[in-house]
Amino acid sequence: MTDDVTHEPTTSGAVDEQLSDRGIGELATKMGMVITELSADRAVGSIPVEGNRQPVGLLHGGAYVVLAESLGSMAANVHAGPGRYAVGIELSASHSRSATSGRVTGTCTAIHLGGTLTTHEIVLTDDEGRRCSTVRITNMIRERR
């Protein structure tokens, strides 16, 4: 797979700006992640189930977490702004349903946007809109050196 990932920019241009600066990363690229919305308050993206399954045919639990952490970290980096960056320091995930086909979509919502910490909740749903996993991530904002 190449490093070229198709994404659908929003009218704010935040997706294009964020992805042109840093990209979405090698793992997200390999997983086929598509980011459709990106701001400090909200981020939305999806991954295909196919190619990201565990041996028994279910979407791998780690795939939910990769999508969620990517969305939460990207949103935190938008909030951090120029000259600063965000790094994940804590993450928790609860899986409540399994996806076996289609796409899983993550919707990331800010809980706290502070000067040094951000917290986001990411709800991951299947194509029928059923919640499959809930993830919470805290990012620490650092100054670039």
N, CA, C and O atoms as a GROMACS GRO file, in nm:
protein
  580
    1MET      N    1   0.084  -0.117   0.000
    1MET     CA    2   0.000   0.000   0.000
    1MET      C    3   0.089   0.124   0.000
    1MET      O    4   0.195   0.124   0.062
    2THR      N    5   0.046   0.227  -0.069
    2THR     CA    6   0.125   0.349  -0.075
    2THR      C    7   0.089   0.441   0.040
    2THR      O    8  -0.004   0.414   0.116
    3ASP      N    9   0.162   0.549   0.052
    3ASP     CA   10   0.134   0.648   0.157
    3ASP      C   11   0.024   0.745   0.117
    3ASP      O   12  -0.013   0.831   0.197
    4ASP      N   13  -0.031   0.732  -0.004
    4ASP     CA   14  -0.137   0.822  -0.048
    4ASP      C   15  -0.270   0.775   0.008
    4ASP      O   16  -0.315   0.664  -0.022
    5VAL      N   17  -0.333   0.858   0.089
    5VAL     CA   18  -0.461   0.826   0.149
    5VAL      C   19  -0.561   0.930   0.102
    5VAL      O   20  -0.535   1.050   0.109
    6THR      N   21  -0.674   0.883   0.055
    6THR     CA   22  -0.778   0.974   0.012
    6THR      C   23  -0.850   1.027   0.134
    6THR      O   24  -0.887   0.949   0.222
    7HIS      N   25  -0.871   1.157   0.140
    7HIS     CA   26  -0.948   1.216   0.248
    7HIS      C   27  -1.041   1.320   0.189
    7HIS      O   28  -1.014   1.377   0.083
    8GLU      N   29  -1.149   1.345   0.258
    8GLU     CA   30  -1.248   1.440   0.213
    8GLU      C   31  -1.238   1.564   0.300
    8GLU      O   32  -1.276   1.560   0.417
    9PRO      N   33  -1.186   1.676   0.244
    9PRO     CA   34  -1.169   1.795   0.326
    9PRO      C   35  -1.302   1.858   0.364
    9PRO      O   36  -1.401   1.846   0.291
   10THR      N   37  -1.305   1.924   0.478
   10THR     CA   38  -1.422   1.999   0.519
   10THR      C   39  -1.408   2.141   0.470
   10THR      O   40  -1.301   2.179   0.423
   11THR      N   41  -1.514   2.219   0.479
   11THR     CA   42  -1.508   2.357   0.430
   11THR      C   43  -1.410   2.441   0.511
   11THR      O   44  -1.362   2.543   0.461
   12SER      N   45  -1.380   2.401   0.635
   12SER     CA   46  -1.287   2.479   0.716
   12SER      C   47  -1.143   2.464   0.669
   12SER      O   48  -1.059   2.547   0.702
   13GLY      N   49  -1.115   2.359   0.593
   13GLY     CA   50  -0.978   2.335   0.548
   13GLY      C   51  -0.889   2.274   0.654
   13GLY      O   52  -0.771   2.249   0.628
   14ALA      N   53  -0.942   2.248   0.773
   14ALA     CA   54  -0.860   2.195   0.881
   14ALA      C   55  -0.804   2.057   0.848
   14ALA      O   56  -0.691   2.026   0.887
   15VAL      N   57  -0.881   1.975   0.778
   15VAL     CA   58  -0.831   1.841   0.743
   15VAL      C   59  -0.710   1.854   0.651
   15VAL      O   60  -0.606   1.794   0.677
   16ASP      N   61  -0.723   1.932   0.545
   16ASP     CA   62  -0.610   1.950   0.453
   16ASP      C   63  -0.489   2.009   0.524
   16ASP      O   64  -0.377   1.964   0.503
   17GLU      N   65  -0.512   2.110   0.607
   17GLU     CA   66  -0.401   2.176   0.677
   17GLU      C   67  -0.330   2.078   0.769
   17GLU      O   68  -0.207   2.071   0.768
   18GLN      N   69  -0.406   2.003   0.849
   18GLN     CA   70  -0.346   1.908   0.943
   18GLN      C   71  -0.273   1.796   0.869
   18GLN      O   72  -0.161   1.760   0.905
   19LEU      N   73  -0.335   1.742   0.766
   19LEU     CA   74  -0.274   1.630   0.695
   19LEU      C   75  -0.154   1.674   0.612
   19LEU      O   76  -0.060   1.596   0.596
   20SER      N   77  -0.154   1.795   0.559
   20SER     CA   78  -0.040   1.840   0.481
   20SER      C   79   0.081   1.865   0.570
   20SER      O   80   0.195   1.849   0.526
   21ASP      N   81   0.057   1.905   0.695
   21ASP     CA   82   0.166   1.931   0.788
   21ASP      C   83   0.230   1.803   0.840
   21ASP      O   84   0.352   1.792   0.845
   22ARG      N   85   0.147   1.706   0.877
   22ARG     CA   86   0.199   1.585   0.942
   22ARG      C   87   0.156   1.455   0.877
   22ARG      O   88   0.217   1.351   0.902
   23GLY      N   89   0.053   1.458   0.795
   23GLY     CA   90  -0.003   1.334   0.742
   23GLY      C   91  -0.083   1.264   0.851
   23GLY      O   92  -0.103   1.318   0.959
   24ILE      N   93  -0.128   1.144   0.822
   24ILE     CA   94  -0.203   1.069   0.923
   24ILE      C   95  -0.120   0.958   0.985
   24ILE      O   96  -0.165   0.893   1.079
   25GLY      N   97   0.000   0.937   0.935
   25GLY     CA   98   0.089   0.837   0.993
   25GLY      C   99   0.086   0.706   0.916
   25GLY      O  100  -0.011   0.674   0.847
   26GLU      N  101   0.192   0.631   0.930
   26GLU     CA  102   0.208   0.507   0.856
   26GLU      C  103   0.103   0.402   0.892
   26GLU      O  104   0.048   0.337   0.803
   27LEU      N  105   0.074   0.386   1.021
   27LEU     CA  106  -0.024   0.286   1.062
   27LEU      C  107  -0.163   0.320   1.011
   27LEU      O  108  -0.233   0.233   0.959
   28ALA      N  109  -0.204   0.445   1.026
   28ALA     CA  110  -0.335   0.487   0.978
   28ALA      C  111  -0.345   0.468   0.827
   28ALA      O  112  -0.450   0.429   0.776
   29THR      N  113  -0.236   0.495   0.757
   29THR     CA  114  -0.234   0.476   0.612
   29THR      C  115  -0.254   0.329   0.578
   29THR      O  116  -0.335   0.296   0.491
   30LYS      N  117  -0.181   0.241   0.645
   30LYS     CA  118  -0.193   0.098   0.619
   30LYS      C  119  -0.333   0.046   0.649
   30LYS      O  120  -0.380  -0.048   0.585
   31MET      N  121  -0.400   0.110   0.746
   31MET     CA  122  -0.534   0.065   0.784
   31MET      C  123  -0.643   0.120   0.693
   31MET      O  124  -0.758   0.079   0.704
   32GLY      N  125  -0.609   0.211   0.603
   32GLY     CA  126  -0.707   0.267   0.512
   32GLY      C  127  -0.795   0.375   0.573
   32GLY      O  128  -0.911   0.392   0.533
   33MET      N  129  -0.742   0.447   0.670
   33MET     CA  130  -0.818   0.549   0.741
   33MET      C  131  -0.854   0.666   0.648
   33MET      O  132  -0.772   0.709   0.567
   34VAL      N  133  -0.976   0.715   0.662
   34VAL     CA  134  -1.024   0.833   0.590
   34VAL      C  135  -1.073   0.933   0.694
   34VAL      O  136  -1.157   0.900   0.778
   35ILE      N  137  -1.020   1.054   0.689
   35ILE     CA  138  -1.061   1.160   0.782
   35ILE      C  139  -1.155   1.253   0.705
   35ILE      O  140  -1.118   1.305   0.599
   36THR      N  141  -1.276   1.274   0.758
   36THR     CA  142  -1.374   1.356   0.687
   36THR      C  143  -1.404   1.489   0.756
   36THR      O  144  -1.462   1.579   0.695
   37GLU      N  145  -1.366   1.502   0.883
   37GLU     CA  146  -1.391   1.626   0.956
   37GLU      C  147  -1.282   1.640   1.061
   37GLU      O  148  -1.244   1.542   1.124
   38LEU      N  149  -1.233   1.762   1.080
   38LEU     CA  150  -1.127   1.781   1.178
   38LEU      C  151  -1.129   1.924   1.233
   38LEU      O  152  -1.110   2.020   1.159
   39SER      N  153  -1.152   1.934   1.361
   39SER     CA  154  -1.140   2.060   1.435
   39SER      C  155  -1.100   2.022   1.577
   39SER      O  156  -1.095   1.903   1.610
   40ALA      N  157  -1.071   2.119   1.660
   40ALA     CA  158  -1.037   2.089   1.799
   40ALA      C  159  -1.156   2.029   1.873
   40ALA      O  160  -1.139   1.944   1.960
   41ASP      N  161  -1.277   2.071   1.838
   41ASP     CA  162  -1.398   2.024   1.906
   41ASP      C  163  -1.451   1.892   1.854
   41ASP      O  164  -1.515   1.818   1.929
   42ARG      N  165  -1.425   1.860   1.728
   42ARG     CA  166  -1.487   1.741   1.667
   42ARG      C  167  -1.401   1.691   1.552
   42ARG      O  168  -1.349   1.769   1.472
   43ALA      N  169  -1.386   1.559   1.546
   43ALA     CA  170  -1.317   1.495   1.435
   43ALA      C  171  -1.395   1.369   1.398
   43ALA      O  172  -1.448   1.300   1.485
   44VAL      N  173  -1.400   1.340   1.270
   44VAL     CA  174  -1.471   1.221   1.222
   44VAL      C  175  -1.383   1.150   1.121
   44VAL      O  176  -1.323   1.214   1.034
   45GLY      N  177  -1.375   1.019   1.132
   45GLY     CA  178  -1.298   0.939   1.038
   45GLY      C  179  -1.346   0.796   1.040
   45GLY      O  180  -1.425   0.757   1.127
   46SER      N  181  -1.299   0.718   0.945
   46SER     CA  182  -1.343   0.578   0.938
   46SER      C  183  -1.231   0.489   0.886
   46SER      O  184  -1.133   0.536   0.828
   47ILE      N  185  -1.248   0.359   0.910
   47ILE     CA  186  -1.158   0.256   0.858
   47ILE      C  187  -1.244   0.142   0.804
   47ILE      O  188  -1.355   0.119   0.852
   48PRO      N  189  -1.192   0.070   0.705
   48PRO     CA  190  -1.264  -0.049   0.659
   48PRO      C  191  -1.243  -0.164   0.757
   48PRO      O  192  -1.136  -0.175   0.818
   49VAL      N  193  -1.343  -0.248   0.772
   49VAL     CA  194  -1.326  -0.368   0.854
   49VAL      C  195  -1.234  -0.466   0.781
   49VAL      O  196  -1.143  -0.524   0.841
   50GLU      N  197  -1.259  -0.483   0.651
   50GLU     CA  198  -1.176  -0.574   0.572
   50GLU      C  199  -1.031  -0.528   0.574
   50GLU      O  200  -1.001  -0.411   0.551
   51GLY      N  201  -0.943  -0.621   0.603
   51GLY     CA  202  -0.800  -0.591   0.611
   51GLY      C  203  -0.755  -0.554   0.752
   51GLY      O  204  -0.635  -0.543   0.777
   52ASN      N  205  -0.852  -0.536   0.844
   52ASN     CA  206  -0.819  -0.499   0.982
   52ASN      C  207  -0.884  -0.594   1.082
   52ASN      O  208  -0.907  -0.559   1.198
   53ARG      N  209  -0.913  -0.716   1.035
   53ARG     CA  210  -0.980  -0.816   1.120
   53ARG      C  211  -0.879  -0.901   1.197
   53ARG      O  212  -0.764  -0.918   1.156
   54GLN      N  213  -0.926  -0.953   1.310
   54GLN     CA  214  -0.850  -1.055   1.382
   54GLN      C  215  -0.880  -1.190   1.318
   54GLN      O  216  -0.969  -1.198   1.233
   55PRO      N  217  -0.810  -1.297   1.355
   55PRO     CA  218  -0.827  -1.426   1.288
   55PRO      C  219  -0.970  -1.483   1.287
   55PRO      O  220  -1.004  -1.560   1.198
   56VAL      N  221  -1.054  -1.447   1.384
   56VAL     CA  222  -1.191  -1.501   1.386
   56VAL      C  223  -1.289  -1.418   1.304
   56VAL      O  224  -1.409  -1.447   1.304
   57GLY      N  225  -1.242  -1.314   1.234
   57GLY     CA  226  -1.326  -1.238   1.143
   57GLY      C  227  -1.386  -1.110   1.198
   57GLY      O  228  -1.463  -1.044   1.128
   58LEU      N  229  -1.353  -1.074   1.320
   58LEU     CA  230  -1.403  -0.950   1.381
   58LEU      C  231  -1.300  -0.839   1.363
   58LEU      O  232  -1.180  -0.866   1.356
   59LEU      N  233  -1.348  -0.715   1.357
   59LEU     CA  234  -1.253  -0.603   1.355
   59LEU      C  235  -1.168  -0.612   1.481
   59LEU      O  236  -1.220  -0.626   1.591
   60HIS      N  237  -1.038  -0.605   1.464
   60HIS     CA  238  -0.945  -0.616   1.577
   60HIS      C  239  -0.971  -0.502   1.675
   60HIS      O  240  -0.989  -0.388   1.634
   61GLY      N  241  -0.972  -0.532   1.805
   61GLY     CA  242  -0.994  -0.430   1.907
   61GLY      C  243  -0.892  -0.319   1.898
   61GLY      O  244  -0.924  -0.203   1.926
   62GLY      N  245  -0.770  -0.352   1.861
   62GLY     CA  246  -0.667  -0.250   1.845
   62GLY      C  247  -0.696  -0.156   1.730
   62GLY      O  248  -0.652  -0.041   1.732
   63ALA      N  249  -0.771  -0.202   1.630
   63ALA     CA  250  -0.807  -0.116   1.517
   63ALA      C  251  -0.901  -0.005   1.564
   63ALA      O  252  -0.889   0.110   1.520
   64TYR      N  253  -0.996  -0.039   1.652
   64TYR     CA  254  -1.083   0.064   1.709
   64TYR      C  255  -0.998   0.170   1.781
   64TYR      O  256  -1.021   0.290   1.767
   65VAL      N  257  -0.901   0.123   1.856
   65VAL     CA  258  -0.817   0.213   1.936
   65VAL      C  259  -0.728   0.300   1.846
   65VAL      O  260  -0.708   0.418   1.875
   66VAL      N  261  -0.675   0.242   1.738
   66VAL     CA  262  -0.592   0.322   1.646
   66VAL      C  263  -0.676   0.434   1.584
   66VAL      O  264  -0.630   0.548   1.577
   67LEU      N  265  -0.797   0.402   1.539
   67LEU     CA  266  -0.884   0.505   1.482
   67LEU      C  267  -0.915   0.612   1.586
   67LEU      O  268  -0.906   0.732   1.558
   68ALA      N  269  -0.952   0.569   1.706
   68ALA     CA  270  -0.988   0.664   1.811
   68ALA      C  271  -0.870   0.751   1.852
   68ALA      O  272  -0.883   0.873   1.863
   69GLU      N  273  -0.754   0.690   1.874
   69GLU     CA  274  -0.638   0.768   1.915
   69GLU      C  275  -0.595   0.865   1.805
   69GLU      O  276  -0.554   0.978   1.834
   70SER      N  277  -0.605   0.824   1.682
   70SER     CA  278  -0.571   0.913   1.571
   70SER      C  279  -0.663   1.035   1.570
   70SER      O  280  -0.616   1.148   1.557
   71LEU      N  281  -0.793   1.012   1.583
   71LEU     CA  282  -0.889   1.124   1.582
   71LEU      C  283  -0.867   1.216   1.701
   71LEU      O  284  -0.865   1.338   1.685
   72GLY      N  285  -0.852   1.159   1.820
   72GLY     CA  286  -0.832   1.240   1.940
   72GLY      C  287  -0.703   1.319   1.937
   72GLY      O  288  -0.699   1.435   1.978
   73SER      N  289  -0.596   1.257   1.888
   73SER     CA  290  -0.468   1.326   1.882
   73SER      C  291  -0.467   1.434   1.776
   73SER      O  292  -0.410   1.541   1.796
   74MET      N  293  -0.530   1.407   1.662
   74MET     CA  294  -0.537   1.510   1.558
   74MET      C  295  -0.617   1.631   1.606
   74MET      O  296  -0.578   1.745   1.584
   75ALA      N  297  -0.730   1.605   1.672
   75ALA     CA  298  -0.812   1.715   1.726
   75ALA      C  299  -0.733   1.794   1.829
   75ALA      O  300  -0.739   1.917   1.831
   76ALA      N  301  -0.659   1.725   1.916
   76ALA     CA  302  -0.579   1.792   2.017
   76ALA      C  303  -0.469   1.877   1.954
   76ALA      O  304  -0.436   1.984   2.004
   77ASN      N  305  -0.413   1.828   1.844
   77ASN     CA  306  -0.309   1.905   1.775
   77ASN      C  307  -0.365   2.029   1.707
   77ASN      O  308  -0.297   2.131   1.699
   78VAL      N  309  -0.488   2.022   1.658
   78VAL     CA  310  -0.552   2.142   1.604
   78VAL      C  311  -0.568   2.244   1.717
   78VAL      O  312  -0.540   2.363   1.699
   79HIS      N  313  -0.612   2.198   1.835
   79HIS     CA  314  -0.629   2.287   1.950
   79HIS      C  315  -0.495   2.346   1.995
   79HIS      O  316  -0.488   2.463   2.032
   80ALA      N  317  -0.389   2.266   1.991
   80ALA     CA  318  -0.257   2.312   2.036
   80ALA      C  319  -0.210   2.434   1.958
   80ALA      O  320  -0.151   2.525   2.016
   81GLY      N  321  -0.236   2.436   1.830
   81GLY     CA  322  -0.202   2.552   1.748
   81GLY      C  323  -0.055   2.560   1.712
   81GLY      O  324   0.024   2.472   1.748
   82PRO      N  325  -0.018   2.666   1.642
   82PRO     CA  326   0.120   2.682   1.595
   82PRO      C  327   0.221   2.686   1.710
   82PRO      O  328   0.197   2.745   1.815
   83GLY      N  329   0.335   2.621   1.687
   83GLY     CA  330   0.443   2.622   1.786
   83GLY      C  331   0.424   2.524   1.899
   83GLY      O  332   0.510   2.514   1.987
   84ARG      N  333   0.313   2.450   1.899
   84ARG     CA  334   0.288   2.351   2.004
   84ARG      C  335   0.240   2.221   1.940
   84ARG      O  336   0.199   2.219   1.824
   85TYR      N  337   0.246   2.114   2.015
   85TYR     CA  338   0.198   1.985   1.966
   85TYR      C  339   0.138   1.908   2.083
   85TYR      O  340   0.170   1.935   2.199
   86ALA      N  341   0.054   1.811   2.052
   86ALA     CA  342  -0.012   1.730   2.154
   86ALA      C  343   0.036   1.586   2.144
   86ALA      O  344   0.056   1.532   2.035
   87VAL      N  345   0.054   1.524   2.259
   87VAL     CA  346   0.092   1.382   2.266
   87VAL      C  347  -0.002   1.312   2.362
   87VAL      O  348  -0.034   1.364   2.469
   88GLY      N  349  -0.046   1.192   2.323
   88GLY     CA  350  -0.134   1.113   2.408
   88GLY      C  351  -0.064   1.067   2.534
   88GLY      O  352   0.049   1.019   2.528
   89ILE      N  353  -0.131   1.082   2.649
   89ILE     CA  354  -0.072   1.036   2.775
   89ILE      C  355  -0.160   0.934   2.846
   89ILE      O  356  -0.114   0.866   2.938
   90GLU      N  357  -0.287   0.922   2.805
   90GLU     CA  358  -0.376   0.825   2.869
   90GLU      C  359  -0.488   0.792   2.774
   90GLU      O  360  -0.542   0.881   2.707
   91LEU      N  361  -0.524   0.663   2.768
   91LEU     CA  362  -0.630   0.618   2.679
   91LEU      C  363  -0.701   0.500   2.744
   91LEU      O  364  -0.637   0.413   2.802
   92SER      N  365  -0.834   0.497   2.734
   92SER     CA  366  -0.910   0.381   2.780
   92SER      C  367  -1.014   0.348   2.676
   92SER      O  368  -1.069   0.437   2.611
   93ALA      N  369  -1.041   0.218   2.659
   93ALA     CA  370  -1.136   0.173   2.558
   93ALA      C  371  -1.227   0.066   2.615
   93ALA      O  372  -1.183  -0.022   2.689
   94SER      N  373  -1.354   0.074   2.580
   94SER     CA  374  -1.451  -0.030   2.614
   94SER      C  375  -1.519  -0.073   2.484
   94SER      O  376  -1.586   0.007   2.419
   95HIS      N  377  -1.501  -0.200   2.449
   95HIS     CA  378  -1.562  -0.254   2.328
   95HIS      C  379  -1.696  -0.318   2.366
   95HIS      O  380  -1.703  -0.399   2.458
   96SER      N  381  -1.802  -0.282   2.294
   96SER     CA  382  -1.935  -0.330   2.329
   96SER      C  383  -2.003  -0.409   2.218
   96SER      O  384  -2.106  -0.472   2.242
   97ARG      N  385  -1.949  -0.408   2.098
   97ARG     CA  386  -2.007  -0.480   1.985
   97ARG      C  387  -1.896  -0.507   1.885
   97ARG      O  388  -1.796  -0.435   1.881
   98SER      N  389  -1.913  -0.610   1.804
   98SER     CA  390  -1.813  -0.644   1.703
   98SER      C  391  -1.862  -0.608   1.564
   98SER      O  392  -1.979  -0.628   1.531
   99ALA      N  393  -1.773  -0.555   1.483
   99ALA     CA  394  -1.802  -0.531   1.342
   99ALA      C  395  -1.732  -0.639   1.261
   99ALA      O  396  -1.619  -0.677   1.291
  100THR      N  397  -1.801  -0.689   1.157
  100THR     CA  398  -1.745  -0.796   1.075
  100THR      C  399  -1.732  -0.756   0.928
  100THR      O  400  -1.667  -0.826   0.850
  101SER      N  401  -1.794  -0.645   0.889
  101SER     CA  402  -1.787  -0.600   0.750
  101SER      C  403  -1.816  -0.451   0.743
  101SER      O  404  -1.853  -0.389   0.843
  102GLY      N  405  -1.798  -0.394   0.625
  102GLY     CA  406  -1.826  -0.251   0.605
  102GLY      C  407  -1.716  -0.163   0.660
  102GLY      O  408  -1.598  -0.195   0.652
  103ARG      N  409  -1.758  -0.049   0.715
  103ARG     CA  410  -1.665   0.047   0.773
  103ARG      C  411  -1.706   0.076   0.916
  103ARG      O  412  -1.823   0.064   0.953
  104VAL      N  413  -1.610   0.115   0.996
  104VAL     CA  414  -1.635   0.164   1.131
  104VAL      C  415  -1.601   0.312   1.130
  104VAL      O  416  -1.495   0.352   1.082
  105THR      N  417  -1.691   0.393   1.184
  105THR     CA  418  -1.673   0.537   1.187
  105THR      C  419  -1.654   0.584   1.330
  105THR      O  420  -1.727   0.544   1.421
  106GLY      N  421  -1.555   0.669   1.350
  106GLY     CA  422  -1.530   0.729   1.481
  106GLY      C  423  -1.571   0.874   1.480
  106GLY      O  424  -1.538   0.950   1.389
  107THR      N  425  -1.645   0.913   1.585
  107THR     CA  426  -1.682   1.053   1.604
  107THR      C  427  -1.621   1.099   1.735
  107THR      O  428  -1.658   1.050   1.842
  108CYS      N  429  -1.530   1.192   1.725
  108CYS     CA  430  -1.451   1.241   1.838
  108CYS      C  431  -1.509   1.375   1.884
  108CYS      O  432  -1.526   1.466   1.803
  109THR      N  433  -1.537   1.386   2.013
  109THR     CA  434  -1.594   1.508   2.069
  109THR      C  435  -1.508   1.553   2.187
  109THR      O  436  -1.471   1.474   2.273
  110ALA      N  437  -1.477   1.683   2.189
  110ALA     CA  438  -1.398   1.738   2.299
  110ALA      C  439  -1.478   1.737   2.429
  110ALA      O  440  -1.595   1.772   2.431
  111ILE      N  441  -1.412   1.696   2.536
  111ILE     CA  442  -1.466   1.705   2.671
  111ILE      C  443  -1.401   1.823   2.743
  111ILE      O  444  -1.467   1.897   2.816
  112HIS      N  445  -1.269   1.839   2.721
  112HIS     CA  446  -1.194   1.946   2.785
  112HIS      C  447  -1.085   1.994   2.690
  112HIS      O  448  -1.008   1.913   2.639
  113LEU      N  449  -1.077   2.124   2.666
  113LEU     CA  450  -0.973   2.183   2.584
  113LEU      C  451  -0.902   2.289   2.668
  113LEU      O  452  -0.944   2.405   2.671
  114GLY      N  453  -0.796   2.248   2.736
  114GLY     CA  454  -0.722   2.339   2.822
  114GLY      C  455  -0.592   2.385   2.760
  114GLY      O  456  -0.561   2.355   2.645
  115GLY      N  457  -0.517   2.458   2.840
  115GLY     CA  458  -0.388   2.509   2.793
  115GLY      C  459  -0.278   2.404   2.791
  115GLY      O  460  -0.185   2.415   2.712
  116THR      N  461  -0.289   2.303   2.877
  116THR     CA  462  -0.187   2.199   2.882
  116THR      C  463  -0.241   2.058   2.860
  116THR      O  464  -0.165   1.968   2.828
  117LEU      N  465  -0.372   2.038   2.876
  117LEU     CA  466  -0.433   1.906   2.857
  117LEU      C  467  -0.562   1.918   2.776
  117LEU      O  468  -0.635   2.016   2.786
  118THR      N  469  -0.587   1.814   2.694
  118THR     CA  470  -0.715   1.801   2.627
  118THR      C  471  -0.769   1.662   2.657
  118THR      O  472  -0.692   1.568   2.677
  119THR      N  473  -0.900   1.649   2.661
  119THR     CA  474  -0.963   1.518   2.675
  119THR      C  475  -1.074   1.510   2.571
  119THR      O  476  -1.154   1.601   2.556
  120HIS      N  477  -1.076   1.398   2.499
  120HIS     CA  478  -1.177   1.373   2.397
  120HIS      C  479  -1.241   1.236   2.419
  120HIS      O  480  -1.176   1.143   2.466
  121GLU      N  481  -1.368   1.225   2.384
  121GLU     CA  482  -1.438   1.096   2.380
  121GLU      C  483  -1.463   1.062   2.235
  121GLU      O  484  -1.508   1.146   2.157
  122ILE      N  485  -1.434   0.938   2.199
  122ILE     CA  486  -1.454   0.892   2.063
  122ILE      C  487  -1.553   0.775   2.066
  122ILE      O  488  -1.529   0.674   2.132
  123VAL      N  489  -1.663   0.790   1.994
  123VAL     CA  490  -1.764   0.684   1.982
  123VAL      C  491  -1.746   0.622   1.844
  123VAL      O  492  -1.750   0.692   1.742
  124LEU      N  493  -1.728   0.491   1.842
  124LEU     CA  494  -1.706   0.419   1.716
  124LEU      C  495  -1.829   0.335   1.685
  124LEU      O  496  -1.874   0.256   1.768
  125THR      N  497  -1.882   0.352   1.564
  125THR     CA  498  -2.006   0.285   1.524
  125THR      C  499  -1.987   0.208   1.394
  125THR      O  500  -1.898   0.239   1.314
  126ASP      N  501  -2.073   0.106   1.375
  126ASP     CA  502  -2.070   0.030   1.250
  126ASP      C  503  -2.159   0.099   1.146
  126ASP      O  504  -2.214   0.206   1.173
  127ASP      N  505  -2.172   0.039   1.030
  127ASP     CA  506  -2.250   0.099   0.922
  127ASP      C  507  -2.398   0.118   0.956
  127ASP      O  508  -2.466   0.200   0.896
  128GLU      N  509  -2.447   0.042   1.054
  128GLU     CA  510  -2.587   0.056   1.097
  128GLU      C  511  -2.602   0.158   1.209
  128GLU      O  512  -2.712   0.178   1.260
  129GLY      N  513  -2.493   0.223   1.248
  129GLY     CA  514  -2.498   0.324   1.353
  129GLY      C  515  -2.494   0.267   1.493
  129GLY      O  516  -2.517   0.340   1.590
  130ARG      N  517  -2.466   0.138   1.507
  130ARG     CA  518  -2.459   0.075   1.639
  130ARG      C  519  -2.323   0.099   1.701
  130ARG      O  520  -2.220   0.082   1.634
  131ARG      N  521  -2.321   0.139   1.829
  131ARG     CA  522  -2.196   0.165   1.899
  131ARG      C  523  -2.120   0.034   1.917
  131ARG      O  524  -2.172  -0.065   1.967
  132CYS      N  525  -1.994   0.037   1.874
  132CYS     CA  526  -1.906  -0.079   1.888
  132CYS      C  527  -1.801  -0.060   1.996
  132CYS      O  528  -1.759  -0.156   2.060
  133SER      N  529  -1.759   0.064   2.015
  133SER     CA  530  -1.653   0.092   2.112
  133SER      C  531  -1.661   0.237   2.155
  133SER      O  532  -1.704   0.325   2.079
  134THR      N  533  -1.620   0.262   2.279
  134THR     CA  534  -1.612   0.397   2.333
  134THR      C  535  -1.471   0.416   2.387
  134THR      O  536  -1.422   0.335   2.467
  135VAL      N  537  -1.406   0.522   2.344
  135VAL     CA  538  -1.266   0.547   2.382
  135VAL      C  539  -1.256   0.689   2.438
  135VAL      O  540  -1.322   0.781   2.390
  136ARG      N  541  -1.173   0.703   2.539
  136ARG     CA  542  -1.145   0.834   2.596
  136ARG      C  543  -0.994   0.853   2.593
  136ARG      O  544  -0.918   0.764   2.633
  137ILE      N  545  -0.949   0.970   2.546
  137ILE     CA  546  -0.806   0.998   2.537
  137ILE      C  547  -0.775   1.134   2.598
  137ILE      O  548  -0.849   1.230   2.580
  138THR      N  549  -0.664   1.139   2.671
  138THR     CA  550  -0.612   1.264   2.723
  138THR      C  551  -0.478   1.289   2.655
  138THR      O  552  -0.393   1.201   2.649
  139ASN      N  553  -0.461   1.411   2.603
  139ASN     CA  554  -0.337   1.453   2.538
  139ASN      C  555  -0.275   1.566   2.620
  139ASN      O  556  -0.346   1.651   2.674
  140MET      N  557  -0.144   1.566   2.625
  140MET     CA  558  -0.069   1.676   2.689
  140MET      C  559  -0.016   1.766   2.577
  140MET      O  560   0.036   1.718   2.477
  141ILE      N  561  -0.029   1.896   2.596
  141ILE     CA  562   0.019   1.992   2.498
  141ILE      C  563   0.159   2.038   2.538
  141ILE      O  564   0.183   2.078   2.652
  142ARG      N  565   0.249   2.031   2.441
  142ARG     CA  566   0.389   2.067   2.465
  142ARG      C  567   0.430   2.179   2.370
  142ARG      O  568   0.371   2.197   2.263
  143GLU      N  569   0.532   2.253   2.409
  143GLU     CA  570   0.591   2.355   2.323
  143GLU      C  571   0.692   2.289   2.230
  143GLU      O  572   0.769   2.203   2.272
  144ARG      N  573   0.692   2.330   2.104
  144ARG     CA  574   0.795   2.280   2.010
  144ARG      C  575   0.930   2.339   2.049
  144ARG      O  576   0.938   2.455   2.090
  145ARG      N  577   1.033   2.261   2.036
  145ARG     CA  578   1.169   2.307   2.066
  145ARG      C  579   1.244   2.339   1.941
  145ARG      O  580   1.360   2.380   1.946
   0.00000   0.00000   0.00000
